[in-house]
Every structure is written in structure tokens, then in C-alpha cells.
Amino acid sequence: MAAEFVTAVKTSEIPTDGITAIDVRGTRVAVANVGGTYYAFADACTHEQCSLAEEGELAGTTVTCTCHGSEFDVRTGKVLAPPATLPVKVYPVRVAGDALQIEV
Ligand code: FES
């Protein structure tokens, strides 16, 4: 299945400076709301697969996985602090009216 933008959730359902996990066509995606800008990434820490929506703490554009302390940049998925060594996959997002669309 080719990647395409899918309406995933209403923007109002994602709390400011919070992370919400949603299912997008069978893929579990974490969506962070950083002061009204949305970022989508795989909802699994690349260290030992903890949910970043459930175990992650968001501070600005950094999510810290509280399982063992890995940090990622939600904009790029890049690792900012170990023990994770691999980036998390990020997904393009766009806002259409009150809908958040994610390309998966
Ligand atoms: S599972 Fe996230 S740091 Fe270990």
C-alpha cells in the first residue's frame, strides 16, 4: 500500500504539550502537540519498544522515554540520549481544518 495522507484524529483531541497514540491504518503512531505544531512518530522506543505516548515525557521537541532514559527529537526522530541508538521513524503530518492527517 502506497503512503498517503490519512485523516487520523481531530487536532482538539491532542492536548497541548502532550502525546497521544493513535492507530493509523494498522500502524500505531504517537502524535506530539508542541505548542500547536504536530509531530508524528512511531509509538515504540527503539531501545526496548516502550510506548512513547504512554512512557514518554515531552519537553519542547524532546521526548524522554522514562523506561530507561532515551531521548529523541520528535521533529526528526534522531536519538539525543542513549541507551537507544537508532532513530524513531517519523511521519509527515498536515492539518486540514480541524483534522490532523498523517502520511503512513
Ligand atoms: S525502552 Fe525506551 S529507553 Fe529503554
Backbone and ligand atoms as CSV (ligand in chain L), in Angstrom:
chain,resi,resn,atom,element,x,y,z
A,1,MET,N,N,0.845,-1.180,0.000
A,1,MET,CA,C,0.000,0.000,0.000
A,1,MET,C,C,0.893,1.246,0.000
A,2,ALA,N,N,0.656,2.128,-0.947
A,2,ALA,CA,C,1.476,3.335,-1.053
A,2,ALA,C,C,1.153,4.283,0.104
A,3,ALA,N,N,2.162,5.061,0.499
A,3,ALA,CA,C,1.941,6.027,1.570
A,3,ALA,C,C,1.007,7.130,1.076
A,4,GLU,N,N,0.092,7.520,1.932
A,4,GLU,CA,C,-0.800,8.634,1.609
A,4,GLU,C,C,-1.255,9.277,2.908
A,5,PHE,N,N,-1.688,10.529,2.791
A,5,PHE,CA,C,-2.173,11.200,3.980
A,5,PHE,C,C,-3.540,10.645,4.368
A,6,VAL,N,N,-3.687,10.313,5.636
A,6,VAL,CA,C,-4.916,9.751,6.167
A,6,VAL,C,C,-5.379,10.644,7.309
A,7,THR,N,N,-6.658,10.993,7.314
A,7,THR,CA,C,-7.192,11.739,8.454
A,7,THR,C,C,-7.190,10.810,9.650
A,8,ALA,N,N,-6.437,11.203,10.677
A,8,ALA,CA,C,-6.187,10.293,11.777
A,8,ALA,C,C,-6.925,10.678,13.048
A,9,VAL,N,N,-7.073,11.955,13.279
A,9,VAL,CA,C,-7.596,12.394,14.578
A,9,VAL,C,C,-7.934,13.876,14.455
A,10,LYS,N,N,-8.796,14.364,15.333
A,10,LYS,CA,C,-9.040,15.798,15.381
A,10,LYS,C,C,-7.925,16.448,16.195
A,11,THR,N,N,-7.501,17.608,15.744
A,11,THR,CA,C,-6.408,18.273,16.458
A,11,THR,C,C,-6.788,18.546,17.915
A,12,SER,N,N,-8.081,18.789,18.165
A,12,SER,CA,C,-8.532,19.093,19.527
A,12,SER,C,C,-8.374,17.910,20.471
A,13,GLU,N,N,-8.141,16.721,19.912
A,13,GLU,CA,C,-8.005,15.534,20.756
A,13,GLU,C,C,-6.572,15.321,21.234
A,14,ILE,N,N,-5.668,16.169,20.772
A,14,ILE,CA,C,-4.266,16.014,21.183
A,14,ILE,C,C,-3.919,17.174,22.103
A,15,PRO,N,N,-3.741,16.912,23.383
A,15,PRO,CA,C,-3.509,18.003,24.331
A,15,PRO,C,C,-2.215,18.759,24.034
A,16,THR,N,N,-2.246,20.046,24.283
A,16,THR,CA,C,-1.051,20.857,24.091
A,16,THR,C,C,0.078,20.323,24.970
A,17,ASP,N,N,1.236,20.179,24.363
A,17,ASP,CA,C,2.423,19.667,25.036
A,17,ASP,C,C,2.204,18.260,25.590
A,18,GLY,N,N,1.376,17.509,24.887
A,18,GLY,CA,C,1.143,16.116,25.252
A,18,GLY,C,C,1.359,15.208,24.056
A,19,ILE,N,N,1.307,13.911,24.309
A,19,ILE,CA,C,1.481,12.906,23.259
A,19,ILE,C,C,0.295,11.955,23.318
A,20,THR,N,N,-0.274,11.678,22.168
A,20,THR,CA,C,-1.411,10.771,22.075
A,20,THR,C,C,-1.072,9.678,21.076
A,21,ALA,N,N,-1.423,8.451,21.414
A,21,ALA,CA,C,-1.196,7.337,20.493
A,21,ALA,C,C,-2.465,7.099,19.692
A,22,ILE,N,N,-2.310,6.925,18.397
A,22,ILE,CA,C,-3.451,6.627,17.556
A,22,ILE,C,C,-3.075,5.524,16.573
A,23,ASP,N,N,-4.112,4.870,16.085
A,23,ASP,CA,C,-3.911,3.820,15.096
A,23,ASP,C,C,-4.191,4.400,13.723
A,24,VAL,N,N,-3.203,4.354,12.854
A,24,VAL,CA,C,-3.383,4.865,11.501
A,24,VAL,C,C,-3.180,3.701,10.531
A,25,ARG,N,N,-4.258,3.214,9.993
A,25,ARG,CA,C,-4.212,2.090,9.051
A,25,ARG,C,C,-3.378,0.928,9.593
A,26,GLY,N,N,-3.585,0.625,10.877
A,26,GLY,CA,C,-2.897,-0.512,11.466
A,26,GLY,C,C,-1.520,-0.218,12.000
A,27,THR,N,N,-1.078,1.028,11.866
A,27,THR,CA,C,0.217,1.419,12.404
A,27,THR,C,C,-0.012,2.271,13.649
A,28,ARG,N,N,0.640,1.906,14.751
A,28,ARG,CA,C,0.484,2.681,15.981
A,28,ARG,C,C,1.445,3.877,15.915
A,29,VAL,N,N,0.860,5.057,15.926
A,29,VAL,CA,C,1.615,6.293,15.753
A,29,VAL,C,C,1.425,7.175,16.982
A,30,ALA,N,N,2.494,7.774,17.447
A,30,ALA,CA,C,2.429,8.747,18.534
A,30,ALA,C,C,2.412,10.138,17.913
A,31,VAL,N,N,1.514,10.992,18.400
A,31,VAL,CA,C,1.430,12.360,17.898
A,31,VAL,C,C,1.690,13.320,19.051
A,32,ALA,N,N,2.682,14.166,18.882
A,32,ALA,CA,C,3.016,15.166,19.898
A,32,ALA,C,C,2.504,16.526,19.435
A,33,ASN,N,N,1.956,17.261,20.382
A,33,ASN,CA,C,1.496,18.626,20.130
A,33,ASN,C,C,2.452,19.567,20.859
A,34,VAL,N,N,3.332,20.187,20.111
A,34,VAL,CA,C,4.328,21.084,20.707
A,34,VAL,C,C,3.873,22.520,20.452
A,35,GLY,N,N,3.113,23.025,21.385
A,35,GLY,CA,C,2.640,24.402,21.274
A,35,GLY,C,C,1.837,24.670,20.008
A,36,GLY,N,N,1.075,23.652,19.560
A,36,GLY,CA,C,0.226,23.827,18.388
A,36,GLY,C,C,0.837,23.317,17.093
A,37,THR,N,N,2.055,22.828,17.150
A,37,THR,CA,C,2.672,22.171,15.997
A,37,THR,C,C,2.694,20.673,16.284
A,38,TYR,N,N,2.313,19.905,15.288
A,38,TYR,CA,C,2.139,18.465,15.492
A,38,TYR,C,C,3.264,17.677,14.835
A,39,TYR,N,N,3.693,16.650,15.546
A,39,TYR,CA,C,4.731,15.756,15.035
A,39,TYR,C,C,4.278,14.327,15.254
A,40,ALA,N,N,4.465,13.489,14.253
A,40,ALA,CA,C,4.056,12.089,14.350
A,40,ALA,C,C,5.276,11.191,14.212
A,41,PHE,N,N,5.297,10.166,15.030
A,41,PHE,CA,C,6.429,9.234,15.003
A,41,PHE,C,C,5.962,7.883,15.530
A,42,ALA,N,N,6.761,6.866,15.255
A,42,ALA,CA,C,6.411,5.516,15.685
A,42,ALA,C,C,6.284,5.471,17.203
A,43,ASP,N,N,5.207,4.829,17.663
A,43,ASP,CA,C,4.982,4.782,19.113
A,43,ASP,C,C,5.703,3.607,19.734
A,44,ALA,N,N,6.997,3.527,19.497
A,44,ALA,CA,C,7.806,2.470,20.097
A,44,ALA,C,C,9.236,2.971,20.197
A,45,CYS,N,N,9.716,3.059,21.418
A,45,CYS,CA,C,11.116,3.420,21.634
A,45,CYS,C,C,11.992,2.380,20.946
A,46,THR,N,N,13.050,2.817,20.302
A,46,THR,CA,C,13.902,1.871,19.580
A,46,THR,C,C,14.842,1.105,20.515
A,47,HIS,N,N,14.787,1.407,21.808
A,47,HIS,CA,C,15.613,0.639,22.751
A,47,HIS,C,C,14.943,-0.694,23.066
A,48,GLU,N,N,13.817,-0.644,23.811
A,48,GLU,CA,C,13.118,-1.898,24.129
A,48,GLU,C,C,11.619,-1.773,23.918
A,49,GLN,N,N,11.248,-0.906,22.995
A,49,GLN,CA,C,9.873,-0.848,22.481
A,49,GLN,C,C,8.836,-0.282,23.461
A,50,CYS,N,N,9.231,0.433,24.488
A,50,CYS,CA,C,8.224,1.075,25.332
A,50,CYS,C,C,7.422,2.064,24.481
A,51,SER,N,N,6.162,2.234,24.846
A,51,SER,CA,C,5.316,3.213,24.153
A,51,SER,C,C,5.774,4.615,24.512
A,52,LEU,N,N,6.046,5.422,23.490
A,52,LEU,CA,C,6.471,6.802,23.769
A,52,LEU,C,C,5.273,7.676,24.139
A,53,ALA,N,N,4.076,7.253,23.745
A,53,ALA,CA,C,2.888,8.002,24.165
A,53,ALA,C,C,2.594,7.747,25.637
A,54,GLU,N,N,2.808,6.509,26.074
A,54,GLU,CA,C,2.475,6.167,27.459
A,54,GLU,C,C,3.644,6.411,28.411
A,55,GLU,N,N,4.855,6.131,27.968
A,55,GLU,CA,C,6.018,6.237,28.858
A,55,GLU,C,C,6.860,7.478,28.585
A,56,GLY,N,N,6.501,8.206,27.521
A,56,GLY,CA,C,7.326,9.349,27.150
A,56,GLY,C,C,6.924,10.626,27.872
A,57,GLU,N,N,7.907,11.454,28.135
A,57,GLU,CA,C,7.671,12.785,28.695
A,57,GLU,C,C,8.157,13.802,27.680
A,58,LEU,N,N,7.275,14.739,27.344
A,58,LEU,CA,C,7.592,15.714,26.312
A,58,LEU,C,C,8.058,17.015,26.954
A,59,ALA,N,N,9.183,17.514,26.490
A,59,ALA,CA,C,9.684,18.823,26.935
A,59,ALA,C,C,10.158,19.538,25.677
A,60,GLY,N,N,9.380,20.505,25.227
A,60,GLY,CA,C,9.697,21.124,23.940
A,60,GLY,C,C,9.589,20.075,22.856
A,61,THR,N,N,10.621,19.954,22.040
A,61,THR,CA,C,10.596,18.968,20.961
A,61,THR,C,C,11.361,17.693,21.319
A,62,THR,N,N,11.623,17.521,22.612
A,62,THR,CA,C,12.327,16.316,23.059
A,62,THR,C,C,11.384,15.410,23.816
A,63,VAL,N,N,11.357,14.136,23.430
A,63,VAL,CA,C,10.600,13.164,24.200
A,63,VAL,C,C,11.602,12.258,24.901
A,64,THR,N,N,11.381,12.091,26.201
A,64,THR,CA,C,12.223,11.210,27.001
A,64,THR,C,C,11.435,9.952,27.308
A,65,CYS,N,N,11.993,8.811,26.944
A,65,CYS,CA,C,11.377,7.532,27.276
A,65,CYS,C,C,11.746,7.224,28.719
A,66,THR,N,N,10.735,7.191,29.584
A,66,THR,CA,C,11.032,7.022,31.007
A,66,THR,C,C,11.377,5.581,31.372
A,67,CYS,N,N,11.274,4.669,30.416
A,67,CYS,CA,C,11.663,3.287,30.723
A,67,CYS,C,C,13.141,3.224,31.105
A,68,HIS,N,N,14.007,3.826,30.273
A,68,HIS,CA,C,15.445,3.783,30.572
A,68,HIS,C,C,16.158,5.085,30.241
A,69,GLY,N,N,15.416,6.112,29.874
A,69,GLY,CA,C,16.020,7.436,29.724
A,69,GLY,C,C,16.439,7.875,28.337
A,70,SER,N,N,16.129,7.095,27.322
A,70,SER,CA,C,16.486,7.548,25.965
A,70,SER,C,C,15.725,8.822,25.618
A,71,GLU,N,N,16.354,9.662,24.840
A,71,GLU,CA,C,15.710,10.892,24.387
A,71,GLU,C,C,15.747,10.953,22.867
A,72,PHE,N,N,14.644,11.476,22.302
A,72,PHE,CA,C,14.531,11.613,20.847
A,72,PHE,C,C,14.018,13.007,20.519
A,73,ASP,N,N,14.434,13.495,19.343
A,73,ASP,CA,C,13.889,14.738,18.802
A,73,ASP,C,C,12.628,14.372,18.017
A,74,VAL,N,N,11.470,14.879,18.447
A,74,VAL,CA,C,10.220,14.475,17.792
A,74,VAL,C,C,10.119,15.012,16.367
A,75,ARG,N,N,10.926,15.999,16.021
A,75,ARG,CA,C,10.872,16.557,14.667
A,75,ARG,C,C,11.539,15.643,13.658
A,76,THR,N,N,12.598,14.983,14.089
A,76,THR,CA,C,13.409,14.188,13.165
A,76,THR,C,C,13.486,12.705,13.546
A,77,GLY,N,N,13.157,12.384,14.793
A,77,GLY,CA,C,13.308,11.026,15.291
A,77,GLY,C,C,14.708,10.714,15.777
A,78,LYS,N,N,15.610,11.675,15.635
A,78,LYS,CA,C,17.022,11.457,15.989
A,78,LYS,C,C,17.185,11.167,17.481
A,79,VAL,N,N,18.123,10.276,17.794
A,79,VAL,CA,C,18.450,9.982,19.183
A,79,VAL,C,C,19.247,11.144,19.770
A,80,LEU,N,N,18.798,11.626,20.924
A,80,LEU,CA,C,19.518,12.704,21.615
A,80,LEU,C,C,20.251,12.189,22.845
A,81,ALA,N,N,19.784,11.057,23.364
A,81,ALA,CA,C,20.452,10.464,24.522
A,81,ALA,C,C,20.223,8.958,24.513
A,82,PRO,N,N,21.246,8.168,24.885
A,82,PRO,CA,C,21.119,6.712,24.911
A,82,PRO,C,C,20.279,6.267,26.127
A,83,PRO,N,N,19.957,4.980,26.254
A,83,PRO,CA,C,20.608,3.840,25.582
A,83,PRO,C,C,20.140,3.571,24.145
A,84,ALA,N,N,19.059,4.147,23.668
A,84,ALA,CA,C,18.670,3.904,22.271
A,84,ALA,C,C,19.791,4.379,21.352
A,85,THR,N,N,19.981,3.668,20.257
A,85,THR,CA,C,20.992,4.071,19.276
A,85,THR,C,C,20.369,4.346,17.915
A,86,LEU,N,N,19.174,3.827,17.691
A,86,LEU,CA,C,18.520,4.000,16.392
A,86,LEU,C,C,17.417,5.049,16.495
A,87,PRO,N,N,17.250,5.875,15.458
A,87,PRO,CA,C,16.182,6.879,15.491
A,87,PRO,C,C,14.802,6.230,15.421
A,88,VAL,N,N,13.783,6.955,15.902
A,88,VAL,CA,C,12.405,6.505,15.690
A,88,VAL,C,C,11.952,7.026,14.322
A,89,LYS,N,N,11.098,6.259,13.690
A,89,LYS,CA,C,10.564,6.660,12.372
A,89,LYS,C,C,9.596,7.820,12.571
A,90,VAL,N,N,9.715,8.826,11.750
A,90,VAL,CA,C,8.779,9.954,11.812
A,90,VAL,C,C,7.894,9.918,10.562
A,91,TYR,N,N,6.698,10.493,10.712
A,91,TYR,CA,C,5.716,10.522,9.626
A,91,TYR,C,C,5.334,11.965,9.333
A,92,PRO,N,N,5.181,12.310,8.054
A,92,PRO,CA,C,4.719,13.656,7.707
A,92,PRO,C,C,3.297,13.884,8.224
A,93,VAL,N,N,3.027,15.083,8.695
A,93,VAL,CA,C,1.680,15.438,9.144
A,93,VAL,C,C,1.259,16.730,8.459
A,94,ARG,N,N,-0.053,16.916,8.350
A,94,ARG,CA,C,-0.582,18.185,7.894
A,94,ARG,C,C,-1.945,18.387,8.551
A,95,VAL,N,N,-2.319,19.645,8.699
A,95,VAL,CA,C,-3.595,19.981,9.303
A,95,VAL,C,C,-4.539,20.398,8.185
A,96,ALA,N,N,-5.746,19.829,8.185
A,96,ALA,CA,C,-6.783,20.182,7.209
A,96,ALA,C,C,-8.041,20.510,8.002
A,97,GLY,N,N,-8.314,21.777,8.164
A,97,GLY,CA,C,-9.438,22.168,9.013
A,97,GLY,C,C,-9.140,21.778,10.443
A,98,ASP,N,N,-10.030,20.972,11.039
A,98,ASP,CA,C,-9.786,20.529,12.416
A,98,ASP,C,C,-9.233,19.111,12.449
A,99,ALA,N,N,-8.825,18.620,11.290
A,99,ALA,CA,C,-8.320,17.237,11.220
A,99,ALA,C,C,-6.801,17.230,11.103
A,100,LEU,N,N,-6.226,16.251,11.768
A,100,LEU,CA,C,-4.799,16.029,11.608
A,100,LEU,C,C,-4.624,14.848,10.670
A,101,GLN,N,N,-3.887,15.060,9.608
A,101,GLN,CA,C,-3.662,13.990,8.646
A,101,GLN,C,C,-2.211,13.540,8.742
A,102,ILE,N,N,-2.039,12.254,8.670
A,102,ILE,CA,C,-0.711,11.661,8.808
A,102,ILE,C,C,-0.447,10.786,7.593
A,103,GLU,N,N,0.742,10.903,7.070
A,103,GLU,CA,C,1.111,10.082,5.908
A,103,GLU,C,C,1.796,8.821,6.382
A,104,VAL,N,N,1.121,7.693,6.168
A,104,VAL,CA,C,1.710,6.410,6.533
A,104,VAL,C,C,1.696,5.482,5.323
L,1,FES,S1,S,12.616,1.271,26.090
L,1,FES,FE1,FE,12.904,3.408,25.897
L,1,FES,S2,S,14.805,3.766,26.869
L,1,FES,FE2,FE,14.539,1.645,27.034
